[in-house]
Structure formats: C-alpha cells, structure tokens
Amino acid sequence: MKILLILSLFLVSSCSLLELEKYSAQKGERDLASQAEEKPIKTTDSGSQALRKRVLVLPFQNKSGMGSEEVGKYAAEEVKNQLSGVNEFIVVPEGEIQGYENLIPPTGEPNYAQIFDKARSLGIVALVLGSVKEVKIQEKGSQIGLFQTRYNTVQTALNIKLYDVATQKVMLDKDTSAEVTQEHTQFFGNRSPASLDSSRAEGAISEAVEKLMPGFISESHRIGWTGRIAKIDVHRYYINAGELSGITKHQLLRVFGDAEPVVDKESGLVIGMAPGRFKGLLKVVDFFGNDGAIAVLHSGAGFLEKDRVEAYLPPQP
C-alpha cells in the first residue's frame, strides 16, 4: 500500500514538473518576442543621432520702394520665428557677427565672401538671405476725429535663398507672395509714411513666409551638420558645438581641412567649393561652455584650428 502511495505521488510530481517546464518555455518565448517588439535592434551608434544645425538669417534687403529697412528686418524675423520652432535648428543671432549691418547693403550685392567666411568661423552650416521684392498697398476708409480707420489690401512678394555654407551652394532659391486685407487704425500723424507702410506690410509678409516654410525646411534637411575646431591645447581639441547641438560623449568626429574654391581655367569662374582633405578622427570626452565639446585624438594627424568636423557614421554590416 505504501509503495502504491509513493508511486502515485511520484507520478503527480512528474506531471507537475513537466507542466511547469512547458509553461516556463512558453513564457520565455513570449518574453523574447515582447522584447523584440519593444526594443528593436539598433543599427547605428550615438554618432548617427541627428545633430542640430546652426542657421544664420540676415536682414532682408527691401527692394520694393515701399516702407523702410524695417520691412526687410521684419521678414528676416519671421523666418527666424518659423525656424526656431523646429528642433533641428539653432538660430544664431546676427549680432554674433561683428559688423553684420555692412554685409547686407540697402542696394547692390551682399558681400558674399565675408558673409561665408564669418559664418564658417561660427560653425554656421546654413545661411538665409532674402529680399522684399514688392509691396503694394491699396486702402480705403475715412478719418474720424483724431483717428484714421483704413481697410488695407496689401500684396507682397519675397525672394528667399538658402545656402549650404560649407560648399556655398544655393540649396533653395524661391519666390513667395501673399495678399492680405485687414483693418488698420492709426493715430493721426503718429508715424512717418515709410514707417507706416512697413507696419501695414507685416501681415502679408508673415503669410508669404509661412507659405514657403514647408518646402524650405524640407530642402534644409539636405544640408549636413558641420562644426569647427575652435582651439587646440596640446592633446585637447575644443569644438565649437556641444550638448546643445546634440553631440554626445564618446562620439567620433571626422576632421577635414578647409574647403577650397575650384576655378575653371578656361573661363576663370569659380565652379564651387571642393571639400577639404580628410585628416582623421577625434573622440568627444567632455563638454564646456554653453555649447562646446572637448575631444582627443582617435586617429590621424595634422589637425589645425578652424578645421571642419563632421559626425562619423560607422559603416553598417
């Protein structure tokens, strides 16, 4: 009897163990499947993370003959406001470029050579230049006491250019326009006619800029991130971009010599900017200041201050 009891207990225990092992195996398979869904296999390292690009927007030229230089400044501010809402960009205040007012004359061509040189020194990768080509204002209304109530129909046309600073290539050259009708009440004699025209043009300029921005931002994705070696101190390399720009510790940076213009010997014209010579790799080890990184040598030699750096993306297997 005791033997039968022992055998029965043994059989029950064996069945329980088999069920437990089966359950554990099934649970393990479910866990692995869940992990595969929740944590996809990474195909790139930290170097592939999107880095924020420094963008410079200089005041637009006012070629419309209406209003004052306020028109061009307002157009540039509207572009800045739109770009500031996109995490991909860091909008650099034009005040960081000493004497920027002289780079964009009221009439004539901007001083492109100085603009690009100063932009590169600040690690700026994208440059926005533009002009207000046309402002037309039609108004009707009547004066009541000390106030003037007007209904303004404003038509405006802008041209906006986007440059890749590293290559000086025009990435986008677009015209945009808008028409806005709005009520405007102005205290009689409070502002000069030019200043008043500038104020009335603002609504149409805002709409014209907003219409262009989706395509503008799409084209800007084609501009690659770049930075600069700002200073070399023995074995430490100070980069003019850091955590704010999206750089991470242990990230590798490729180093290139400065770009050089390629001149067509037959015509004497500059075809474009050739990329500088690849020199090697730096490895980020720390950060400093508001947006700076400290790197050490990983491989290569001959690095100089002002050399260009790019994020290194290791080849995929």
VOPAGU-2260 file (C-alpha; in pm, 1 decimal, decimal comma):
REM VOPAGU-2260
SITE   aa  ch    i         X         Y         Z
SITE  MET   A    0       0,0       0,0       0,0
SITE  LYS   A    1     278,8     237,5      91,3
SITE  ILE   A    2     452,7     152,9    -233,7
SITE  LEU   A    3     138,7     241,4    -434,8
SITE  LEU   A    4     104,1     568,9    -245,7
SITE  ILE   A    5     467,6     660,0    -316,7
SITE  LEU   A    6     429,5     575,6    -687,3
SITE  SER   A    7     115,8     790,2    -710,7
SITE  LEU   A    8     293,8    1086,2    -553,2
SITE  PHE   A    9     587,5    1037,4    -789,5
SITE  LEU   A   10     360,6    1038,0   -1095,8
SITE  VAL   A   11     178,1    1353,6    -981,9
SITE  SER   A   12     508,9    1532,5    -916,0
SITE  SER   A   13     644,3    1432,0   -1256,5
SITE  CYS   A   14     337,6    1566,2   -1434,9
SITE  SER   A   15     360,0    1892,6   -1241,3
SITE  LEU   A   16     725,0    1935,0   -1332,5
SITE  LEU   A   17     651,1    1870,9   -1699,4
SITE  GLU   A   18     371,1    2129,3   -1698,0
SITE  LEU   A   19     597,1    2381,4   -1520,1
SITE  GLU   A   20     876,6    2331,9   -1772,3
SITE  LYS   A   21     629,3    2369,5   -2060,8
SITE  TYR   A   22     487,9    2689,6   -1908,4
SITE  SER   A   23     836,2    2830,1   -1849,0
SITE  ALA   A   24     937,6    2759,8   -2208,3
SITE  GLN   A   25     624,3    2926,6   -2345,0
SITE  LYS   A   26     672,9    3226,4   -2116,2
SITE  GLY   A   27    1034,7    3259,6   -2227,8
SITE  GLU   A   28     930,5    3261,8   -2591,5
SITE  ARG   A   29     666,1    3528,4   -2519,1
SITE  ASP   A   30     918,6    3741,4   -2330,6
SITE  LEU   A   31    1168,6    3722,0   -2615,8
SITE  ALA   A   32     902,3    3816,8   -2867,1
SITE  SER   A   33     791,0    4107,1   -2648,8
SITE  GLN   A   34    1148,0    4232,8   -2614,0
SITE  ALA   A   35    1197,9    4210,0   -2988,9
SITE  GLU   A   36     889,5    4426,9   -3040,4
SITE  GLU   A   37     965,2    4680,1   -2767,5
SITE  LYS   A   38    1342,6    4708,5   -2827,2
SITE  PRO   A   39    1429,8    4689,8   -3195,7
SITE  ILE   A   40    1788,6    4609,1   -3279,2
SITE  LYS   A   41    1997,0    4925,2   -3306,9
SITE  THR   A   42    2166,9    4964,2   -3642,0
SITE  THR   A   43    2371,1    5274,7   -3559,5
SITE  ASP   A   44    2560,6    5415,3   -3265,5
SITE  SER   A   45    2546,6    5755,3   -3097,6
SITE  GLY   A   46    2726,2    5914,7   -3392,7
SITE  SER   A   47    2416,0    5870,1   -3606,5
SITE  GLN   A   48    2192,2    6078,6   -3383,7
SITE  ALA   A   49    2062,7    6391,0   -3556,2
SITE  LEU   A   50    2269,0    6696,3   -3470,7
SITE  ARG   A   51    2118,2    7042,6   -3456,1
SITE  LYS   A   52    2229,1    7273,9   -3734,7
SITE  ARG   A   53    2332,5    7634,2   -3680,1
SITE  VAL   A   54    2140,3    7867,2   -3910,5
SITE  LEU   A   55    2203,6    8236,8   -3973,9
SITE  VAL   A   56    1927,4    8462,0   -4110,9
SITE  LEU   A   57    2047,3    8807,8   -4211,3
SITE  PRO   A   58    1810,8    9106,2   -4260,0
SITE  PHE   A   59    1642,2    9106,1   -4598,9
SITE  GLN   A   60    1701,2    9382,5   -4849,9
SITE  ASN   A   61    1397,0    9598,9   -4916,3
SITE  LYS   A   62    1384,0    9641,5   -5294,7
SITE  SER   A   63    1014,8    9727,2   -5307,0
SITE  GLY   A   64    1044,3   10104,9   -5284,1
SITE  MET   A   65     778,6   10096,4   -5010,8
SITE  GLY   A   66     841,7   10134,8   -4640,8
SITE  SER   A   67    1184,1   10142,9   -4478,9
SITE  GLU   A   68    1453,8    9894,1   -4378,3
SITE  GLU   A   69    1207,1    9776,4   -4112,0
SITE  VAL   A   70    1034,8    9574,7   -4386,6
SITE  GLY   A   71    1345,7    9366,7   -4451,2
SITE  LYS   A   72    1417,5    9320,0   -4082,2
SITE  TYR   A   73    1062,6    9206,0   -4016,7
SITE  ALA   A   74    1080,4    8949,4   -4299,6
SITE  ALA   A   75    1401,0    8805,1   -4154,2
SITE  GLU   A   76    1247,2    8788,1   -3805,9
SITE  GLU   A   77     951,4    8593,9   -3942,6
SITE  VAL   A   78    1187,5    8336,5   -4095,9
SITE  LYS   A   79    1372,5    8310,0   -3763,0
SITE  ASN   A   80    1047,3    8256,0   -3574,8
SITE  GLN   A   81     949,7    7973,2   -3808,0
SITE  LEU   A   82    1290,3    7803,7   -3783,6
SITE  SER   A   83    1304,5    7842,6   -3405,2
SITE  GLY   A   84    1005,3    7610,7   -3377,1
SITE  VAL   A   85    1198,4    7325,9   -3544,6
SITE  ASN   A   86    1424,9    7130,9   -3308,0
SITE  GLU   A   87    1666,1    7054,7   -3591,1
SITE  PHE   A   88    1792,7    7413,4   -3599,2
SITE  ILE   A   89    1977,3    7654,5   -3375,0
SITE  VAL   A   90    1910,5    8007,8   -3499,3
SITE  VAL   A   91    2223,4    8216,9   -3446,4
SITE  PRO   A   92    2156,8    8587,4   -3370,6
SITE  GLU   A   93    2307,9    8806,3   -3642,1
SITE  GLY   A   94    2456,9    9017,6   -3363,6
SITE  GLU   A   95    2720,8    8746,2   -3314,9
SITE  ILE   A   96    2873,2    8856,4   -3647,3
SITE  GLN   A   97    3058,9    9179,3   -3590,8
SITE  GLY   A   98    2959,9    9446,2   -3842,0
SITE  TYR   A   99    2684,0    9235,5   -3996,5
SITE  GLU   A  100    2500,0    9554,3   -4098,6
SITE  ASN   A  101    2770,5    9627,9   -4355,6
SITE  LEU   A  102    2746,7    9282,0   -4512,3
SITE  ILE   A  103    2396,9    9347,7   -4649,9
SITE  PRO   A  104    2384,6    9691,2   -4819,6
SITE  PRO   A  105    2046,3    9857,4   -4883,4
SITE  THR   A  106    2107,2    9815,1   -5257,5
SITE  GLY   A  107    2350,2    9611,7   -5463,0
SITE  GLU   A  108    2501,1    9269,7   -5399,2
SITE  PRO   A  109    2577,5    9143,0   -5047,2
SITE  ASN   A  110    2942,3    9082,2   -4958,2
SITE  TYR   A  111    2923,3    8704,5   -5004,1
SITE  ALA   A  112    3293,3    8635,8   -4942,4
SITE  GLN   A  113    3288,6    8795,8   -4597,4
SITE  ILE   A  114    2947,1    8651,2   -4512,4
SITE  PHE   A  115    3055,6    8292,7   -4579,8
SITE  ASP   A  116    3390,7    8340,2   -4406,7
SITE  LYS   A  117    3230,9    8479,5   -4091,5
SITE  ALA   A  118    2955,6    8215,4   -4098,2
SITE  ARG   A  119    3206,2    7928,4   -4118,3
SITE  SER   A  120    3403,0    8069,7   -3825,6
SITE  LEU   A  121    3088,0    8042,8   -3609,4
SITE  GLY   A  122    3009,1    7686,6   -3714,7
SITE  ILE   A  123    2706,0    7800,2   -3914,6
SITE  VAL   A  124    2600,7    7541,1   -4172,1
SITE  ALA   A  125    2301,9    7714,1   -4335,2
SITE  LEU   A  126    2265,6    8076,7   -4440,3
SITE  VAL   A  127    1941,4    8252,1   -4530,8
SITE  LEU   A  128    1944,4    8567,5   -4741,8
SITE  GLY   A  129    1643,5    8732,5   -4896,4
SITE  SER   A  130    1478,6    9039,9   -5035,6
SITE  VAL   A  131    1138,2    9206,1   -5027,1
SITE  LYS   A  132    1075,5    9249,9   -5399,7
SITE  GLU   A  133     736,3    9415,6   -5391,8
SITE  VAL   A  134     490,9    9577,5   -5153,7
SITE  LYS   A  135     163,1    9719,1   -5286,9
SITE  ILE   A  136     -89,0    9882,7   -5056,1
SITE  GLN   A  137    -443,7    9977,6   -5151,1
SITE  GLU   A  138    -650,7   10143,3   -4884,0
SITE  LYS   A  139    -992,6   10292,8   -4833,7
SITE  GLY   A  140   -1165,9   10439,0   -4532,9
SITE  SER   A  141   -1230,3   10770,9   -4365,0
SITE  GLN   A  142   -1086,6   10989,3   -4095,1
SITE  ILE   A  143   -1289,3   11014,5   -3776,7
SITE  GLY   A  144   -1162,5   11272,7   -3529,5
SITE  LEU   A  145    -800,5   11209,1   -3440,6
SITE  PHE   A  146    -806,0   10850,7   -3569,0
SITE  GLN   A  147    -778,9   10708,5   -3917,6
SITE  THR   A  148    -956,4   10379,4   -3982,5
SITE  ARG   A  149    -842,1   10212,8   -4303,2
SITE  TYR   A  150    -903,9    9882,1   -4476,9
SITE  ASN   A  151    -573,7    9788,5   -4636,2
SITE  THR   A  152    -523,9    9532,2   -4910,2
SITE  VAL   A  153    -153,7    9454,0   -4908,2
SITE  GLN   A  154      28,0    9249,4   -5172,7
SITE  THR   A  155     385,2    9144,9   -5111,2
SITE  ALA   A  156     644,8    8936,3   -5294,5
SITE  LEU   A  157     962,7    8796,7   -5136,1
SITE  ASN   A  158    1265,0    8606,0   -5257,0
SITE  ILE   A  159    1440,8    8371,3   -5014,5
SITE  LYS   A  160    1770,4    8190,9   -5073,0
SITE  LEU   A  161    1910,1    7906,0   -4863,4
SITE  TYR   A  162    2286,4    7838,8   -4885,0
SITE  ASP   A  163    2498,8    7546,0   -4771,2
SITE  VAL   A  164    2784,6    7735,6   -4605,2
SITE  ALA   A  165    3040,6    7455,2   -4646,0
SITE  THR   A  166    3000,5    7441,1   -5024,8
SITE  GLN   A  167    2849,9    7788,3   -5082,1
SITE  LYS   A  168    2588,0    7611,7   -5292,0
SITE  VAL   A  169    2238,9    7756,1   -5330,5
SITE  MET   A  170    2005,4    7487,0   -5195,4
SITE  LEU   A  171    1686,6    7685,6   -5247,4
SITE  ASP   A  172    1600,7    7999,7   -5444,4
SITE  LYS   A  173    1228,9    8064,9   -5420,0
SITE  ASP   A  174     981,7    8345,7   -5467,3
SITE  THR   A  175     677,1    8364,3   -5244,1
SITE  SER   A  176     387,2    8607,9   -5231,3
SITE  ALA   A  177      70,7    8680,2   -5037,7
SITE  GLU   A  178    -225,1    8918,8   -5030,3
SITE  VAL   A  179    -392,9    9026,2   -4708,5
SITE  THR   A  180    -685,4    9259,2   -4640,3
SITE  GLN   A  181    -704,3    9394,3   -4287,5
SITE  GLU   A  182    -846,4    9677,0   -4082,2
SITE  HIS   A  183    -591,6    9925,4   -3963,1
SITE  THR   A  184    -648,3   10206,8   -3715,7
SITE  GLN   A  185    -366,1   10455,6   -3685,6
SITE  PHE   A  186    -338,5   10760,9   -3460,8
SITE  PHE   A  187    -323,7   11058,1   -3698,1
SITE  GLY   A  188      31,3   11179,1   -3761,5
SITE  ASN   A  189     186,3   10937,7   -3513,0
SITE  ARG   A  190     432,9   10776,5   -3755,8
SITE  SER   A  191     622,5   10865,4   -4070,9
SITE  PRO   A  192     475,6   10741,7   -4402,2
SITE  ALA   A  193     765,0   10496,0   -4453,7
SITE  SER   A  194     726,6   10352,6   -4105,9
SITE  LEU   A  195     350,9   10327,8   -4151,5
SITE  ASP   A  196     392,5   10139,1   -4481,1
SITE  SER   A  197     632,4    9899,7   -4309,9
SITE  SER   A  198     376,6    9828,9   -4039,3
SITE  ARG   A  199      96,2    9767,4   -4287,3
SITE  ALA   A  200     310,0    9522,7   -4486,8
SITE  GLU   A  201     376,0    9294,8   -4188,1
SITE  GLY   A  202      65,6    9075,9   -4218,7
SITE  ALA   A  203     126,5    8994,8   -4585,9
SITE  ILE   A  204     496,9    8927,9   -4522,6
SITE  SER   A  205     412,2    8684,8   -4241,4
SITE  GLU   A  206     173,5    8492,8   -4465,7
SITE  ALA   A  207     421,3    8483,6   -4755,9
SITE  VAL   A  208     694,6    8342,4   -4529,2
SITE  GLU   A  209     460,4    8084,7   -4377,2
SITE  LYS   A  210     359,6    7958,0   -4723,3
SITE  LEU   A  211     721,2    7891,8   -4816,3
SITE  MET   A  212     849,5    7728,8   -4497,3
SITE  PRO   A  213     740,7    7363,7   -4550,7
SITE  GLY   A  214     944,5    7339,1   -4871,5
SITE  PHE   A  215    1222,4    7544,8   -4716,9
SITE  ILE   A  216    1258,8    7310,1   -4419,3
SITE  SER   A  217    1246,1    7006,5   -4648,6
SITE  GLU   A  218    1539,5    7137,7   -4853,2
SITE  SER   A  219    1736,5    7221,9   -4540,1
SITE  HIS   A  220    1746,1    6851,6   -4448,0
SITE  ARG   A  221    1992,7    6807,1   -4733,7
SITE  ILE   A  222    2249,4    7027,5   -4561,1
SITE  GLY   A  223    2480,8    6819,9   -4344,6
SITE  TRP   A  224    2590,3    6914,9   -3995,2
SITE  THR   A  225    2939,9    7055,2   -3955,6
SITE  GLY   A  226    3143,1    7214,5   -3678,6
SITE  ARG   A  227    3490,1    7359,2   -3630,5
SITE  ILE   A  228    3798,7    7306,6   -3418,3
SITE  ALA   A  229    3794,2    7633,7   -3226,1
SITE  LYS   A  230    4115,8    7578,1   -3028,7
SITE  ILE   A  231    4392,4    7320,8   -2983,1
SITE  ASP   A  232    4564,7    7287,2   -2646,1
SITE  VAL   A  233    4834,8    7017,4   -2662,1
SITE  HIS   A  234    4626,3    6697,7   -2679,6
SITE  ARG   A  235    4284,2    6855,7   -2629,6
SITE  TYR   A  236    4069,9    6979,6   -2917,4
SITE  TYR   A  237    3793,2    7229,9   -2843,3
SITE  ILE   A  238    3496,6    7201,4   -3079,4
SITE  ASN   A  239    3252,3    7489,3   -3130,7
SITE  ALA   A  240    2949,7    7262,8   -3075,6
SITE  GLY   A  241    2845,9    7050,4   -2778,3
SITE  GLU   A  242    2544,3    6911,0   -2595,1
SITE  LEU   A  243    2310,0    7185,8   -2718,0
SITE  SER   A  244    2396,0    7082,9   -3073,7
SITE  GLY   A  245    2324,1    6718,4   -2992,9
SITE  ILE   A  246    2679,9    6589,1   -2961,3
SITE  THR   A  247    2726,2    6303,0   -2712,8
SITE  LYS   A  248    3021,9    6172,3   -2516,0
SITE  HIS   A  249    3238,4    5915,5   -2696,4
SITE  GLN   A  250    3103,5    6035,7   -3030,5
SITE  LEU   A  251    3354,0    6026,9   -3315,5
SITE  LEU   A  252    3405,6    6329,9   -3538,2
SITE  ARG   A  253    3570,7    6330,5   -3879,4
SITE  VAL   A  254    3818,3    6613,6   -3940,2
SITE  PHE   A  255    3871,4    6785,7   -4275,3
SITE  GLY   A  256    4092,8    7066,0   -4395,1
SITE  ASP   A  257    3923,9    7384,8   -4512,6
SITE  ALA   A  258    3729,3    7376,3   -4838,0
SITE  GLU   A  259    3893,7    7537,5   -5140,3
SITE  PRO   A  260    3739,0    7702,5   -5446,7
SITE  VAL   A  261    3760,2    7515,2   -5776,4
SITE  VAL   A  262    3827,0    7756,4   -6064,8
SITE  ASP   A  263    3758,5    7678,1   -6430,2
SITE  LYS   A  264    4088,1    7768,2   -6600,0
SITE  GLU   A  265    3917,5    7843,3   -6930,7
SITE  SER   A  266    3654,7    8085,2   -6801,2
SITE  GLY   A  267    3821,7    8192,1   -6477,5
SITE  LEU   A  268    3493,3    8137,5   -6294,4
SITE  VAL   A  269    3458,6    7963,3   -5959,3
SITE  ILE   A  270    3266,8    7636,9   -6014,1
SITE  GLY   A  271    3221,3    7561,7   -5646,2
SITE  MET   A  272    3393,8    7468,2   -5323,0
SITE  ALA   A  273    3584,1    7139,1   -5306,0
SITE  PRO   A  274    3572,5    6951,4   -4971,8
SITE  GLY   A  275    3892,1    6972,2   -4771,6
SITE  ARG   A  276    4130,8    6677,8   -4722,4
SITE  PHE   A  277    4023,7    6413,6   -4468,8
SITE  LYS   A  278    4271,6    6414,4   -4178,2
SITE  GLY   A  279    4138,9    6167,7   -3920,4
SITE  LEU   A  280    3902,8    6118,6   -3626,7
SITE  LEU   A  281    3850,5    6286,5   -3289,8
SITE  LYS   A  282    3665,7    6137,6   -2991,8
SITE  VAL   A  283    3447,0    6357,0   -2769,0
SITE  VAL   A  284    3531,8    6318,5   -2398,9
SITE  ASP   A  285    3373,2    6619,8   -2227,7
SITE  PHE   A  286    3183,0    6945,3   -2273,2
SITE  PHE   A  287    3244,7    7310,3   -2187,6
SITE  GLY   A  288    3061,8    7641,8   -2201,0
SITE  ASN   A  289    2713,0    7684,7   -2339,4
SITE  ASP   A  290    2763,0    7461,6   -2643,1
SITE  GLY   A  291    3119,0    7334,1   -2675,6
SITE  ALA   A  292    3285,4    6992,0   -2672,9
SITE  ILE   A  293    3632,5    6868,7   -2578,2
SITE  ALA   A  294    3779,7    6591,6   -2790,5
SITE  VAL   A  295    4101,3    6388,2   -2802,0
SITE  LEU   A  296    4284,2    6222,8   -3088,2
SITE  HIS   A  297    4138,6    5893,0   -3206,8
SITE  SER   A  298    4330,7    5851,7   -3530,8
SITE  GLY   A  299    4506,6    6064,7   -3790,6
SITE  ALA   A  300    4730,2    6370,3   -3762,0
SITE  GLY   A  301    4787,4    6726,6   -3878,4
SITE  PHE   A  302    4475,6    6880,3   -3723,4
SITE  LEU   A  303    4460,9    7260,6   -3720,7
SITE  GLU   A  304    4239,5    7523,4   -3565,3
SITE  LYS   A  305    3942,4    7607,5   -3792,7
SITE  ASP   A  306    3946,9    7257,9   -3945,3
SITE  ARG   A  307    3596,2    7135,5   -4023,7
SITE  VAL   A  308    3442,6    6843,9   -3830,0
SITE  GLU   A  309    3151,8    6618,1   -3922,0
SITE  ALA   A  310    2971,0    6341,8   -3734,9
SITE  TYR   A  311    3120,7    5999,4   -3810,9
SITE  LEU   A  312    2872,4    5728,4   -3903,4
SITE  PRO   A  313    3035,0    5383,2   -3898,2
SITE  PRO   A  314    2954,4    5162,9   -4199,5
SITE  GLN   A  315    2672,7    4915,0   -4145,6
SITE  PRO   A  316    2746,2    4541,5   -4176,9
